[in-house]
Amino acid sequence: MKLIHDTTLSTLIVLSLIGCNNPKQQITNNTQEVKDTIAKVIFTNKNQEKSIAIKDNCDNYPVDSLLTTKILTTGTFHNDEIEKDDNEKVWLGLFKTPEGYSIAKTKLNASRVYDAVLDENEYEKTAWNIKTAIEDTCIVLIEPLSFIKEKSIETITLNETLLPNHSKNFNFLGIDYKLTATGNTKKDSQILDYYIVSNYKLYLTASINGKDYTQLLVAKPSFDYQMIRILFAGDIDGDGKLDLLLDTSSHYNATSPTLYLSKPAIQGSIIRPMGKHTSVGC
């Protein structure tokens, strides 16, 4: 329930969506058709090829029961979105610095502030304002994990959104990756070049040691003035593979930064959803 919205998110909503009850996304004409809607894990070598199909009947993914790690972001939040002991913990912060990006331990500077939505008057102050002791721009806060060390990290810039029937190939630290989005688009009858997006799925494929692995990242049945966004891409956990921070919210009044790490991924997969922090505006 975040009170202060990110400027980029607000701009995205204003520029790409019109109306109150019809979530839409503008799609350019140079779409690339995606034929496969079933995720596959493919093991390949010179002598054999084995394909294992993963059931793709998940309408909403990732689910909270899969998430094991607490994450936070900075900003102003309603009372129930921050736990009281969060201010007492030491966190691992992903920071943007003048030299690049780095992981560093940090304490929080949490203070009570007026909640313009819920407080009866300006003296009540039930909301939380969360800052870090480090003044650099904080991308996300992660509870301490033994395999994440303080260090500078490699990053890659990717398009913020990927709409249905689009894909993106890229190389990161010597590994070839591909992001693929599937889903349905219904053209708005009144607004030219605008579409309603439904049954959306976002996949990540990685080619590692001659083997291709494809994994579902996000599944959403519909959107309300929102779209899945890539907030950060880079090697957070230090294993030389891609990690991601995605906003997996499907509603314009909510943000859900969701952390995906490669190092704790189970055998046969390439990345694992670790934690999410959902907040709303009003």
Summary of the structure (lengths in Angstrom):
residues: 282
radius of gyration: 19.8
end to end distance: 6.8
largest distance: 72.0
contacts: 838
relative contact order: 0.21
helix: 7%
strand: 46%
